Amino acid sequence: MKNINITFLGIIIVLSSQFAILNAQNNDTTRIIILHTNDMHAKIDQMPKLAYYVNYYRNKNNNVFLFSAGDNFTGNPIVDQYNPLGYPMIDLMNKIGFDISCFGNHEFDYGQENVNKYIAQANFPFISSNIVFSKKSVLKEPAPYHKFKCNDGTTIGVFSVIEVNRMGIPDCSPLKVQNLSFANPIKTAKKYISYKDSSDIFIALTHLGFKGDKKLAKKVPVFDAIIGGHSHTLLPNGEIKKGALICQADCYINYLGVLTLKVVKGEIVSKKDSLIQLNDDTKVNPEIAKLVKEYNNNPSLYKTIAYSKNGINGIDELGSMMTDAILDTLDVDIAFQNVGGIRLDSISAGKIIVKQIFELSPFGNTLVEFNLTPKQIKKLIKYTYNFHKKNELQVSGLIINLEVNKKRKLKKISLKTPEGKSLTKDTYKVVVNDYMAAAYGLSFLKNGKEHPIIDAENTIRFIKDKKNIDYTGVKRVFETVLGE
């Protein structure tokens, strides 16, 4: 009996010792939560839901941060047409308590002067490391890096890069980034490898797209996590690449990312990412909901300007309407619209309101006129097709037939007038928007005649005059796959 008691006492001592060790470990563990969004595109109607969950996590945890991976603006006329430009988004981000944002390509849409203004308005830093400045740059140089400190002293270093396309700039109008240049994001990141040693946790807050983030993780394997944007990728639990947990939360504040890090004595012992779907959620922060309602109260954007019996559906119908509006305004032969500038999939049947047209065409592009030969028009079509690996143009005043092989390589371009006749004039008056003229890098798209007409405003005038809009089945660009 005595031996049994001694054995039992020994078990208790061992269990007590193990419990004490486990309890000490728990006490040494710091839990860090990084809430993250990307590509919000000014969808302020989702902000009350976002605010609810931000407050929920902050009320229950000590170390909670809120990151944006860029593209906070462009896509909602309530924000894009506000004076000053973009202010509702900055105001809401301030009130919700964002801690940091990186630059996305659409941060430049309002122009560099306005970028400086909203950065000054923000209660949080905008960072980027691969924007290269000159003496003529209007944009004020942001910090490349920012450091946060948790309540136990654990430090989080945040580094940022923005995507650079084949034109050497982010995916925005070259006119918006004049006197700026952009360094290769991977080469830039390699220069900051030593920064990992200055923080317990090293995070890349990027606007590269998911493929770019995977490349960054592979080429620069020093990050504990990469919180990204640009490609609108839905990563339910993130993806591990070379030790980095790559996170991205779709777009438009449809989801809130929750990156949870557990740290013991400055070392990460676990990390996971999850998403909260906000679309169908009914929980909101009442103060933010009230503020959003006030911003949405803009009667001028809800004016009915026309009706559509069948709706305007798809890129062909929308693009045809937009380019018809140009021909209706200007004394020209042909008008082109880039597909990337068409930001709605459709306009529903019934009333058409002002807000819808600014959503359709949110970039405030103006129009530029050129005299082009049929050969140059074909070069323009070929350039855009080869650059995007698909048709990127909508048109008025022309019917385009494209012949491609099974690998979608463009083999032949045929042009006809709307009446089906061949092009017989030496030159044609052709209009493109200022983004196309600046971005495409074609020698014959220089020194055109500028028309200071905002494309969305021109489309509004056009459909308002028409009153009833019907583009059912309208299609002007046709593609044939050879051998099928």
N, C-alpha and C positions, 0 to 999 in steps of 0.2 A: 504493500500500500504506500509505503514511504517512497519507494522508487518511482511509483506512478506519479505521485505528487511532484517529485523533483523533475520528472520528464515533462509534466504538464506545465510547471513553472517555466521550464526552459523554452517551451513552445511559445508561451506568452511573451517571454523576453525577446525571442527572435522576431515574433510578429510585431511587437511594439517597436523594435528597432527598425524593421522594414517600413512600418507606417511612418515613423519619424523621418526616415530618409525620403520617402515618397512625398510627405508633407513639406519637407524642406525644398524638394525639387519644384513642387507646385508653387511654393512661395517665391522661388527664384525665376519662375516663368513669366515673361512679359507677353501679353496678347496684344497684337497690333492689327487693327482693321483698316484697310484702305478701300474705301468706296470709290468706284470709278465709273465714269461715263465717257462716251466718245461720239463725235459726229451728231451733236444735239441739234444742229441746224435750226436753232431758234424756236423749237417746238415747245413754246412756253406753257401750253395747256397741260403738259405732263409734269411741270415743275411742282405743283402742289403734292403730287404723289411722291416725287423724289424727295421733297422736303420732309414728308412724314417719316420716311425710312431713315433719312439722315439723322433726324432728331431721335428716332427710336434707338439707333445704334449708339449715339452719343450719350443718351441717358443711361445706358446700361454698361458702357465701357469707358475706360480712361483714355485710351490711345486710338482715336478714330480720326482719319484724314479723308478728305474728299478731293479727288483728282479729276481733271478733264483732259482727255487726249486729243483735244483740238477740234476744229470746225464747229465752234459754238454758234456761228452766225450763218445767215443766208438760207432762205427757204420759207420764211414766214413774213409776209408784208407788214404785220403788226410791229415787228422789230425792224425789218429792213427799210420801211418807209417812215420810221419814227424820227423825230428831230430832238436831240442829236441821234445820228444813225447808230443803231444797235444798243441804245441805252437800256431798254427794258431787259435785255438779256443780262447785261452787266449788273443791273440793279438786283435782279432776282438771284443771280449767282452770289452776289455779296450777301444778300439776306439769308440765303440758305447756308452760306458759310463754306464756299469752295476754298481750298487751301492752295491750289496751284492749277495752272493750265499750260499746256504746250501750244505752240503755233501749229495750226492746220493750214492747208492751202487756202481755205475760205476765210481765214482771218484777214486776208489782204483785200477782200472784195470791196470794202468801203474806201480803199485808198490809204496810203501811209499816214497822212495827216490824221485821219479818223482812227487809225490803229493807235497812234500816240495818245489820242484823247481817251479811248476806252481803257487803255492800259493805265492811264492816270486815274481813271474813275474806279478801277478795280481795287478791292482790298486784298488781293492776292497777286502773286507774281505770274507773268507769262515768261516762259523760258524757251530758249533754243540755242544750240551751239553751232549750227552749220549755216547760219545766215552771215554773209560776208559784206561788210559795209565799206562805203567809199565816202569821200568828203562831200559828195553831192547827195548822199542818202538822206531822205526825209525821215525815215523811221529811226527812232532812237534805239540804240543797241540794247537788246535784252541780255540778262544774265544767261550763261549756258547751263547753270547748275544751281541747285538750291538744297539746303540741308534742313531737316526737321529733327527736333529732339523730343523724345518721349519722356514721360514723367519719371522713369527710372534712370534716365540718362542715355538710353539706347538711341543711336543716331541713324537717320535715314537720309542717304544721299540720293538726289533725283537729278538725272541727266536727260537731255532731250535733243532729238533731231527731227527734221521735217523731210518729207520725200522730195526727190528731185527727179523730174521726168527727162525724157530724151532731148528736150529743148534746154535743159540745164536750169530749169526753174520748177517750183511746185505747180500743181495743176490749177493755175489761175491765169488771168489775163496778163501778158507781159507788161501791159501799160500800168498795172498796179504795183509792179515790183521794179520799176526803173531805178537805176543806180544801186541796185542790190545784186549780189550774186550768191550762189548757193554751193557750198562744198559738198563733196560726196559724203553721205551720212556714215557709211561704214569706215572710211578713212578717218573721218572726224572722230568717231567713237573710239578708235584705237588710240588717239591722242589723249583720251581721258581715262585710260585703263588704271592709271595710278590713283585716281580719285576713289577707287574701291577701298583703298587702304585707309582713307580718311573717314569712313563711315562703317557702322556695323552692318547696315543693309544698303545695298546698291541697286537702285531701280532705274530703268530706262522708261521715260514717259515719251512715247513716240507718235508720229503721224506718218508712218511708212506703209501701212497696210500689212496684212497677215504674212504675206510672202516676204516682205521686207523685214518684218520682225524675226521670222525664222532665219533669214540670212544674217541679221545682226547677232542673234544668239549663237549661230555657228561660227561666224568670223571673229566675234568679240565675246568670248565665253566668260564674262566676268559678272554678269548681272544675275541677281537673285530672282528678279521678276521683270517682265517687260509688259507695260500697260500701253496698249496701242489703239490706233484708230485708222481711218481713211478707207479701208476696204469694207466697212460695215459688216464685219464677220461676227457671227454668233458662235461664241465658244462657251458652252454650258459649264465646263469645269476647267477651262484653260488647257494649255498643252505644254508639256515639258520638252525643252530643246536645249541640250548642252547645259543642263542644270538650271536654266532659266524657265520660270513658269510664265508662259505667254498668255496674256489676258486681253479679251476684247468683248464688248457688250453690245453687239449689233449696232443700232443707230436710233436717232430720234427720241431718245429717252424711253424706248420701249422696254429696256431692261436697266437695272442697276447692278453693276458688278460688285462683289464682296470678296476682296482678297484678305485672307486671314493668315497672319504670320505668328508663330509662337517662337519666342527667343529666350534662350537661357544663357546668361552671362555673355551677351553680345553675339551668340551663335544661333542661327535659325535651326530649330529642331523639327519644325513642320511648316508646310505652307499649302494652302488650297484656295481655289477660287470657285465661286458659285455665282449664279445670277438670280435676281428677283425680277419676275415679269411684272411690269407696271401697267401694261395696256388694260387688262381687265380688272385691275385692283381698284377698289372704291375708297380706300383710306387716303385722306388728304390732310394737309396742314391748312387749317382755316385761314390763317393770316396770309399765306402765300396764295391761296385760292382767291381771296378777296383782291389782292394786288393784280393777279392775272386777269381777273374780271374787269378791273379798271383799265388795264392796258388794252384789252380786247374791245373796249367801248370806243370804237372809231367808226362812226356812221359812214364816213366817206368811202371806206373800203367795202361796205356791204350794199352799196347802191346797185340796183339791177340795171344792166346796160344792154342786155339782149336776151333772147330766148333760143333754145335749141330743142327741137322736137325729139331728136334721136340721140342727142349727146354728141360729143366730138371725141372719138375713140381711137387711141393709138397714135404712134409717132407720125404716120403718113397723113392722117387727117389734121392733127394739130400743127404739124410743120407746114402743110399746105395752106392752112389758114394764116399762119404767121407770115409766110412769104407773100401771100396774096395781099396782105395788109401793106407790105412795102411797095409792091407794084401799084397799089391803089393811091399811095401818097406821092411817090416819086415818078418822074418821067423816065423810066428805065425799061429795059427789055427782060431782064432776068434777075431774080433774087434768090439767094441761098441762105439757109439757116443750118447751123451745126446741130446735130442731134444731141450732143452733150449739153447744149443750152436749153433743151426742152425738158423741163423739170416736173411735168405732170404726165401721168399715163393716160388720163382722160379727163374730160369735163362732162359731168352728168347731164342727162336730159333735164330740161326745165330752165329756170332762171340762170343767167350767167351774171356773176357779180364782179366788181372791180378786183377784189382780193384774189379771185381765181387766176386772173391774168397776170398779176404780179407773182403769184406762185408758179405759174407756167414759165415765166421769163423773169427771174429774180435779179439778174446781174447788172441791170442798168446799162446794157450795151447801146452804143450809138451805131450809125450806119455810115458806110464808106463806099463810094462809087468808083468803078474802074471801067476803062474801055478794054475789053478782052477779045482776042480772036477765038474762034472755035477750038483751035489747037490748045490755047491757054486754058480754056474752060475744061477741056479734057484733062489737062495736066493737074488742074485743081482737084477734079474728081478723083483722079488716080492717086494723087498725093494723100488725100484724106483717107481713101480706102486702104492703101498700103500701110499708113501710119496706125490706123485703128484695127486693121485686119477685118474690116467690115464696112458697109456703107455708113457714112457719117453725115450725109447731106440730105436736106429736104429742099424743095425748089418750087418756084413759080415761074412761068414763062418758058418751061422746058419739060420734055419727057426724056428720061434717061434710062437706057437699057444697058445693064452690066452683064457680061459673060465671064464666069469664073470656072476654074476647073474644080475637081472634087476636093482638092486641098484648099479651096477658097482663094486661090491666087487669081487676081484680076487679069484677064486675057484680052478683053475687048470692051470698048465704050462706044455706044451709039447714041447720037443726040438727034432729037426731032423737036419741031415746034409743037405747041399744044394741038395744032391742026394736023399733025403727022407729017409735016414737010421737013426736008433737010435744011440745015442752016446754010444760008447763001450769002449773008452779009460778011464783009471783011472783019468788022468788029461789032460787038454788042455792049450795050451799057449794062454792067453787072454790079449788083450791090451785095456786099457781105457785111456782117457786123464787125465792129472794131476789134473784138477778140480774134476773130478769124484772120483779119488783115495783119494783126501783130504776131499771132502765134504760129502761123503756118510757114513762115520763113521763105515764101516764094517771091522771087525777084519782081514779078509783075504785080504783086500785091503791095506795092509801095507808092507813096505819094499820090494816093487817091483823093477824090473830092469828098470831103467830110460833110456829113449832114448831122447837125446836132439834134437828132431826134432820138429819144429813148424808145427802144424797141417795144417794151410793154405798153407804154403810153400810146404808141402808134397803133398797136393791136387793139387797144381799148377803143380808140377813136373809130377804127375800121368796123368792128363788130357793132358798136353803138349806132353807126350810120346804117348798117345792114338790118339791124333790129331782130331779124330771124336768121339764124345761122344753121346751115345744113351742109356738112362735108361727108355725108354717109358714103362710104366706099371710095372716096377720092384717094388715088395713089398715082404718083408721078415718077417714082424710081422703082425699076423692076430688075430683078436679078435672076439670071438663068445659070444653072449648073450644067456645064457641058458633060455629056455622057450619061445623063440621067433621063 
